Amino acid sequence: MPPRPSFERALFWYWTPAVLWIGAIAVFSGQTFGFNHTATFMARIFSLLHIHVSAQQFDFLHSVLRKCAHFSVYGILSGLFFRAFRGTHPSSRRWQISWAAFALCISLLVASADEFHQVLTPGRTGTWKDVFLDMIGALFVQTIIIIFTAGNRNRRLPPSGSSRDRTPERVGSGAPQGLSATARPRFEDSGD
């Protein structure tokens, strides 16, 4: 089993991306990424690509793009903080509700602070609807994490070189074909 990295190294490795992402959100919250500036940028891209749309279609696409940005930016933030908590709070489990709850709480705090900052920034408006959309994105990513770890939520992480790395042996003659003692998941609360 390889040696576990030092706490300082793990702290840097897991928390730096999450903190840098908050910095990126703070930049996105500035006047440069306001509605009028992003509309001008998007219009230039459409012009370069020779895409012709009506003003109503452009406004719709621009609004959808901005709302998708809210959804995805805070989804990523939630995932990064889940990763940070999971990486620096060792556990034999692949998922814990505390990691997801802390990630969602931090996402809510950052989203609220972001919208408050936008209220104070000329050319920007802050709204609770954006916080709600941000949290939908954060919840979406936490749901994806749960889906990918659902069968393994309470299963212990296998140590390297464990019996899981070997071919499983058959369990008695009464066991159905293809089932083995090592293939069956063992949950903490199942009494196995």
C-alpha positions in Angstrom: 0.0 0.0 0.0 1.5 3.4 -1.0 2.2 5.8 1.8 -0.5 8.3 2.5 0.4 11.9 1.5 1.0 14.4 4.3 -1.9 16.4 5.5 -0.4 19.6 4.2 0.0 18.1 0.7 -3.5 16.6 0.8 -4.9 20.0 2.0 -3.2 21.7 -1.0 -4.2 19.1 -3.5 -7.8 18.9 -2.6 -8.6 22.4 -1.4 -6.7 24.6 -3.9 -9.0 23.9 -6.8 -12.1 24.6 -4.7 -10.7 27.9 -3.4 -9.5 28.9 -6.9 -13.0 28.2 -8.3 -14.4 30.6 -5.7 -11.9 33.2 -7.0 -13.1 32.5 -10.6 -16.7 33.1 -9.4 -15.7 36.4 -7.8 -14.2 37.4 -11.2 -17.4 36.3 -13.0 -19.4 38.4 -10.6 -17.6 41.6 -11.7 -18.8 44.2 -14.1 -16.9 42.6 -17.0 -19.3 39.6 -17.0 -22.4 41.7 -16.8 -25.4 41.2 -19.1 -24.4 43.9 -21.6 -20.8 42.8 -21.8 -21.6 39.1 -22.4 -24.2 40.1 -24.9 -21.6 42.1 -26.9 -19.1 39.2 -26.7 -21.7 36.7 -27.8 -22.8 39.0 -30.7 -19.2 39.1 -31.9 -18.9 35.3 -31.8 -22.2 35.0 -33.8 -20.8 37.5 -36.3 -17.5 35.6 -36.7 -19.4 32.3 -37.2 -21.9 34.0 -39.6 -24.9 33.0 -37.4 -27.9 35.2 -38.0 -30.7 35.3 -35.5 -33.4 37.8 -34.7 -33.0 40.1 -31.7 -35.6 38.0 -29.8 -33.8 34.8 -30.5 -30.5 36.3 -29.5 -31.9 37.5 -26.2 -33.4 34.1 -25.5 -30.1 32.3 -26.4 -28.1 34.8 -24.3 -30.4 34.3 -21.3 -30.2 30.5 -21.6 -26.4 30.7 -21.8 -26.2 32.9 -18.7 -28.5 30.6 -16.8 -26.6 27.5 -17.9 -23.4 29.2 -16.6 -25.0 29.7 -13.2 -26.1 26.1 -13.1 -22.7 24.6 -14.2 -20.4 27.0 -12.2 -22.1 26.1 -8.9 -22.4 22.5 -9.9 -18.6 22.4 -10.3 -18.2 24.3 -7.1 -20.3 21.7 -5.2 -18.3 18.9 -6.7 -15.0 20.5 -5.9 -15.9 21.0 -2.3 -17.3 17.4 -2.0 -13.9 16.3 -3.4 -12.1 18.5 -0.9 -14.0 17.2 2.1 -13.7 13.6 1.0 -9.9 13.9 0.3 -9.0 15.5 3.6 -11.4 13.7 5.9 -10.4 10.1 5.4 -13.0 7.5 5.6 -13.4 3.9 4.4 -16.6 4.9 2.7 -16.9 6.4 -0.7 -19.8 8.8 0.1 -20.9 10.5 3.3 -23.9 12.8 3.8 -21.7 15.2 5.7 -19.4 15.7 2.7 -22.4 16.5 0.5 -24.1 18.7 3.1 -20.9 20.8 3.7 -20.4 21.1 -0.1 -24.0 22.3 -0.5 -23.7 24.7 2.4 -20.6 26.3 1.0 -22.2 26.5 -2.4 -25.2 28.4 -0.8 -22.9 30.8 1.0 -20.8 31.5 -2.1 -24.0 32.0 -4.2 -25.5 34.3 -1.7 -22.3 36.3 -1.3 -22.0 36.5 -5.1 -25.5 37.9 -5.6 -24.9 40.3 -2.8 -21.7 41.5 -4.5 -23.6 41.9 -7.7 -26.2 44.2 -6.0 -23.2 46.5 -5.1 -21.6 46.3 -8.6 -22.7 48.9 -11.2 -24.3 47.2 -14.2 -25.1 44.0 -12.3 -28.2 42.9 -10.5 -28.4 40.3 -7.8 -31.5 38.1 -7.4 -32.6 35.2 -5.2 -33.7 33.4 -8.4 -30.0 33.1 -9.4 -29.2 31.7 -5.9 -32.0 29.2 -6.4 -30.6 28.2 -9.9 -27.1 28.0 -8.4 -28.3 25.6 -5.8 -30.1 23.5 -8.4 -26.8 23.1 -10.2 -25.1 22.2 -6.9 -27.8 19.6 -6.0 -27.6 18.2 -9.5 -23.9 17.4 -9.1 -24.4 16.0 -5.6 -27.1 13.7 -7.1 -24.7 12.6 -9.8 -22.1 11.8 -7.1 -24.7 9.8 -5.2 -25.7 7.9 -8.4 -22.1 7.0 -9.1 -21.5 5.9 -5.6 -25.0 4.4 -4.8 -24.0 0.8 -4.9 -20.8 1.6 -3.1 -22.1 4.2 -0.5 -21.6 2.0 2.5 -19.2 -0.4 0.9 -15.7 -0.2 2.3 -12.9 0.9 0.0 -10.8 -2.2 -0.8 -7.2 -2.1 0.3 -4.7 -2.5 -2.4 -3.8 -6.2 -2.9 -7.0 -7.3 -1.3 -9.0 -10.4 -2.2 -11.1 -8.3 -4.6 -8.0 -8.2 -6.9 -8.1 -12.0 -7.2 -10.5 -14.3 -9.0 -13.4 -15.1 -6.6 -13.9 -18.6 -5.5 -17.3 -20.4 -5.7 -19.4 -20.7 -2.6 -20.6 -24.2 -1.9 -22.5 -26.3 -4.4 -25.9 -24.7 -3.4 -24.8 -21.2 -4.6 -26.2 -20.1 -7.9 -23.8 -20.1 -10.8 -21.8 -17.0 -11.0 -22.2 -15.8 -7.4 -19.4 -15.7 -4.9 -18.8 -14.6 -1.4 -16.6 -11.7 -2.5 -19.0 -10.5 -5.3 -21.8 -9.8 -2.8 -21.7 -6.3 -1.4 -21.3 -6.0 2.3 -23.0 -3.1 4.0 -22.2 -1.8 7.4 -25.8 -2.1 8.6 -26.5 -5.5 7.1 -24.9 -7.5 9.9 -22.7 -9.5 7.5 
